[in-house]
Amino acid sequence: MSARHDRVSEIFLDVCDREPGQRDARLQVLCGSDLALRREVELLLQHDETRDAGSDVRTLDVASAGTANTPVATPGRIGPYEITGTLGEGGMGIVYDARQPHPQREIALKVLRPSACSATTHERFRREAEILGRLAHPGIAQVFEAGIASTSAGPVPYLAMEKVAGTPLLAFCRQARLTLRQRLRLFVETCDAVHHAHQRGVIHRDLKPANILALRDASAAVRTKVLDFGVSYLTDADARLTISQDRSGLLGTLAYMAPEQLSGQAPPDIRLDVHALGVLLFELLTDAHPYDIHGRGLADALHILRTQEPRSATQFDPRLRGDLSTILATALARDPARRYTSVAAIATDIRRYLEDRPIVARPSRAVYLLWKFARRHRTIVSVATLSVMLLVAVAVVASLQAVRATRAELDVRLRTVALEHALAVAEDARSTAEQNEGQAREVTGFLKEMLHSVSPEQLGRGRALEDMLAEAGRRLASTLADQPLTRADLHETIASAYASLGAYDNSAPYSREALRLYETHGARWSAGWFRSAALAARIELHTGDIQDAADRLRTLHAESLRELGATHRETRAILFARIEAEARSGAFRRARELLNTVLQSDDRGGDAPKYLVHALVQLGRVHRLEKRLPEAQELFATAVDTARDRFGAEDPRTLAALRGLAKTLAEAGDVAVAEPMLVEALEVSRARHGADRPVTLDLMTALGEVRWEYGRYADAREVLTESLAMHRDVRGVRHWRTQRTMVLLGRVFRDQGRFDEALSLFDELLQVRTETRRADHPSIQRVRVHIATVLCRQGRLDEAQALCESAYAQIVAYFGHGHPDTIWYAKTLADWYRLSGELDAARDLAQAALIDCIEARGVERPLTHSLQHCLALIERDRGGVVEAERLMRNAFEARQAMQGPCARQTRASRKALTALLRLRGAAKDADVQIVAEPCAAPQSPAAGEFRCELLESE
Amino acid sequence: MVTPTSDPLFSESEANDGWDAFYERLRLIAQRAFRSERRDHTLQPTALVHEAFVRLAQHEGVDWNDPKRSLGIAAQAMRRVLIDHARRRNTLRRGGEALRTALRDDVADTPLDLTRLVALDEALLKLAGLHARQARVVELRLFGGLSVEESASVLDVSERTVKGDWRVAQAWLRKELA
């Protein structure tokens, strides 16, 4: 509380309604000589808009606007219709009994409250009404006309509808004691009507028993009619809940809503109607609601609807076991992606059931097979074994399905799993089933098959998965003591799942334990052992000693070729892990050779296309790293074509190849093609796979990178900020893709002069990497150089130089001389020394690095050209213009030949060479061409920033 | 057309009356909040209400038939939901005409501009530090859609006090957000 504010308020209220003349005098009295106080009051008075409107006549009352309590007198006539009575009254309007003069007939006239349909929506109202008019189906109550009538109360929108004298479907079935098959036939009829509307683009969104009436036609046959189609459109989603119309109240509406509709993230979708019809079918078959909400309070019921799985229909009627149960489960699936995609599909399945043919719907394949398997082995496999494995399986499966689920739903799911587990263990205590390791391993093998069939592209919600894995790990620790190989398999599974999230520190103990278990129980050389060993090596690669990891993977590759054969899945996985290690340890040539063997292999069956595309993409990346941009471009283009051909244009693998192609094009200077390509791919991916899927995230980050490279910082920041937020949520901060996005966004911040934001990102990244990796790991040194570039821009030159020197020293200690990373850092440091005027130190360092580079890697390597470029500038500063020109010309020509005329590095060398030629004042004829810039140049950094730019971009 | 009879399944849920009243109230506030952004399909007003509803449901031990307690909590829940939504939309620009109009007296007819809500929320926090009751009055009336009378009842003060608080707070917030 502020006494000062109290005083200001008091004076303000005292004077606010006074005439201006009086007010001044009063203020003089109340404020006296305290001018600050008076100024404060006057400032408030300036912002007091109420004053002009008179005193307290206008009161605020939101609740009175358009609620059902507003009495409306029954009018005699609305538009051309004569009102004869009232049929009902609802939250969004009143339904009158009315008579139409031409043609003469009784109709139901739905009059919307003015508040439910404001003036701005009138146009839309007309348009939608026109669409509704086109719905002509015997199972849909026809809309004859929609219009806006002028009344004394202003314009009133109305709908003239077919008047249906029927009974709500459920009540009708009960009263008429219809059999199961009769009920199903009525349901199918209803589905046909709803499908008719869907085909014309109209979704009901408020299907419930109250809206589906049954009646007997002239021949006494039973027919159904769906009411209120499209009313939700006309009145908009927010006004559609017809709370007081049917006495079942709010819950009567909510009870038919799909979970995604209740959690508020649902765009209008056919699957909302599918779900509602599923609830209806459940009730038709069981006379109960799929969720246990009967007799509960609204809050309770809502909680159940939002969080629980629907009940099984078989608990009400054992006859429903089998197909009908499956149809219900598919229609009611909480995840819309697993639901029937059309109402026609439900109808088809029910017709098939009625004709005793097999139905199309199957439960989610993995879970379905899992349960089948579990049931088959129930007597053999110990319940504890099964439940632990189920926990792991469900953890993974649930997290896959949870990509669109809310956190709360996930937590509930997790608790459900834990509960099931507890029950199972309790049951196990009583069980006398023999514990048969062979059988248990069969189960494990099955589960692993299932889990490994899940591609990393499907992984989502990293943190939630981590939580569940931790839970699974804790439980695993205390069970299965007598089944070491099952334990080994499960440890390996958990380790893989952690690693896929970038949680290497959590993964390592599990993979070590798995290895130990395999080895001490005679399962060395098994597929599981190879997988664990490869995983351990990959963890080493990402967090520890890169050369050791590469050595280990080379050995493993040879062993797996010998033990498992070249086409075994594990051998292939190890091969790709090895290729990655070769590339990271600087052995690009070896990586290329290995990839070429994959491409030249005759094996084209089974999984081969997958590996082929993978190899093309990887090879493209190696070429891009080596700056052979035309070759990289060619490879990515082939990968795109192959993937499109084998998997389809919208497949994640095709989109990933496209991303590689776009990034290569951008680096080669063809941003005009690259950017729209990424934008389009991103749109496709969002629409086809969802905004939070890994493939979409990768495309977003790539788009940000391309925009940054071309100086479009604001656009880059926008897309990268969004991408990073999603990355944090979906993949977690330890995932390398998340970290890559952090680096890119940090650079954008830096280049926009937002140094604090840049530093805060880089500091966070440094901390995460320090926590999870060996202190001298190269990935940590990279971050320190990023930080140095920001410090440089801030003018903190000494700090920046110290960081670069320390990073260089660490890298030398880690890789030794001659490694490309070491050379890159040497070049960076040499640039730095040159900029600081320490030209001798700069030259010594750069020359030594150049010699290392040529010895280790040959003259055609891009790093050689970078060093030539670097040395040229050093020579120039030392006054050796002729030598500088020679070196720069070398760098420029080599880069132009290798990367193309407009590549980033080619442009940098061209620019520097041009400056050198001007400096010499003697541009020869041949040089004129060099001077002419042939490329659409991106926005270059401001002059003052250029020197810091050098630290990184060259 | 026949007005359908109720489904017997739900007719026993008598305890819902208080909730229904809330629901209706929240719905109107949400409707108002969304009138200004029809093209946004990421969150519908109904969904917003559901979210507020779910938050309300998490308050244990509240007698929903006691309007004093429950109206206040409803207003808080709505504020949180709207602000969260606005934050999610990442539209954090401050100031501007829309918010100032949102603070006019005839709130019922004026769209709440979500893009300004975050700024408003922050200003309200600041006001709460100066004068907690004035901030409460704004929360109840703006986010809870309560009338002067209802606000007075919730806060256990006279209607005159509520009107005074409301007027000072409005001027102060407009000044703050100008």
Interface residues (C-beta under 8 A of the other chain):
Chain A: M1 S2 H5 D6 S9 F12 L13 C16 L43 L44 L45 Q46 H47 D48 E49 T50 A53 D56 R58 T59 L60 D61 V62 A63 S64 A65 G66 T67 A68 L87 G88 G91 V95 A108 S118 A141 M161 E162 K163 V164 A165 G166 T167 P168 L170 A171 K208 P209 A210 N211 L213 L227 A237 D238 A239 R240 L241 I243 Q245 D246 R247 S248 G249 L250 L251 G252 A255 Q261 L262 S263 G264 Q265 A266 P267 E283 H289 H294 G295 R296 G297 L298 A299 D300 A301 L302 H303 R306
Chain B: M1 V2 T3 P4 T5 S6 D7 P8 L9 F10 S11 E12 S13 A15 N16 W19 D20 Y23 E24 R25 R27 L28 I29 A30 Q31 R32 F34 R35 H41 T42 L43 Q44 P45 T46 A47 L48 H50 E51 F53 V54 L56 A57 R104 D105 D106 V107 A108 D109 G129 L130 H131 A132 Q134 R141 G145 L146 S147 V148 K163 G164 D165 W166 R167 V168 Q170 A171 W172 R174 K175 A178
